[in-house]
Amino acid sequence: LNMFFMMGITDESREFDFTRTVICMACGRYGRYIVYMTYTVLSLFFIPTFKWNKQYYVRMSCCGKTYRLNPGIGKRIARGENVEITEDDLEPVSDNRGFGEGFRWANWNSEIKKCSSCGYATAEDFDYCPKCGKKF
């Protein structure tokens, strides 16, 4: 009697259908939260059978800054719930310094503008504060 058994363990990721346009905390530009999950999966005969080590992340579309997302919020997003992500739900895990998607070299050494009304700081070439609307 011969038995043939195929299995494999791989690390995978899955992006969720959840994007929110926000002002980036890292670079001050408009960007989107791109939410995804990483996990390890055991496959038997090429069929995924067991997932573990699930971690949820948010990557900024503007500068590539990545944050670890609160697991409770991540699970709710995975279920398709409409949730609000706050700064308290995010823990920085990388400092890409703007080398991600949407990076513009012109902003690398730009002067930082700070709004005299609300204190918002940005390197973007805005004439008006994106947070409160007052002229820089």
N, C-alpha and C positions, 0 to 999 in steps of 0.2 A: 504494500500500500504506500503510495507516494503522496505526500502532502505538499502543496504549493501555497505559500503564505506571503502576501505582499503588504508591507506597511511602511509608513513614512511619517516623520515629524518635521514640520516646517513652520517658520514664522511668516505670518501673513498680515495684511492690513485691509481695512474696508472703509471707504469714505461714505459718509452719510449724506442724504439729501437735506442738508441743513446749512444754509448760509445766511449770514446777517451782515449788512453793511454797517461799519462802525468807524470811528476815528481811532486809529491805532495808538495804543498806549506806548509803543516802542519808538515809532518813527513820526507820529503826528499826522500821517497822511490818511486819506480815506482808504479803507481796505475791507475785506470780507473775512469773517470767521469761517474757516473750512474745518469741519469737525470730522475726525476719523478715529478708528479703533485699531490697535495692533493686538495680535493674539498669537498663541502657538496652537497648532492643530495636529491631531493624530488622524491619519488617514489609513483606512484598511481597504485594500483593493481599489485605491484611488477615490474612495468615498470618505469625505470628512466625517468623523464619528465623534470626536471629543475636542472641545476648545477650552483652553485655560490661559492664564496669565493675560487676561484682557486689561488693556489700559486705553484710556481715552485721551485724545489730544485735540488742540485747536492750533491751526497754523494760519498766520496772517497772510493774505494774498498780496499785500503791498510790500512787505519787507522780508517775509519768510520766518519771522519770529515764531517760535513754537512754545506752547504752554501745555502743561499737563492739566487736564480737565477733571474737576470733581467727579468721581466715579458715579455718584448718584445722579448727577445731571447727565452724564454720558449715557447711562442706562436708559434714562427717560427719552433722550434723543434717539437712541437705538430703537426704542419702541414706537417712534414716530410722533411723540408728544411735542407740542409747541411750547418750548421753554425759553426763558430769558437767561442768558449767561451774564453774570456780573464779574467784576474784577476779583472778588473774593473766591470765585470758582476756578480761577486760573493761577497756576504756579509756573513761572518761567523755567524752561528746561534747555533753551539754547539762546545764543546771542549771535544771530547771523549778520548783524550790523548792516542789513539792507541788501545782502547778496541773493535774496530769494526772488521769486516771481515779481515782476513789476519794478525791480530796482532801477533807479536812474542815477547814473554817475554824476549828473549835474548837481544832485542834492548831497553828495558825499561830504563836501567841505562847505556847505552852505551856512550862511549866518542863521542862527536860531532867532525866530521872532517870538516875542512873548506879548500876549494881550494884556493891555493895562487895565482892562475891565474885569476879566475872569481869571487871568493868570495862565491861560492855555499857552503852551509852547509848541512850536512847529518849525521844521526846516523847509516846508513847502513854500512856494512863492505865492501865497495868498495875499490879496489886498484886504480881505475881511476875515475876521476870526470865524472858523467853522463851527465853533462851539456856541458863541453868543451873538455873532453877527456884527460886532463893532469893528470899525476900520482900524487896521494895524498902524 
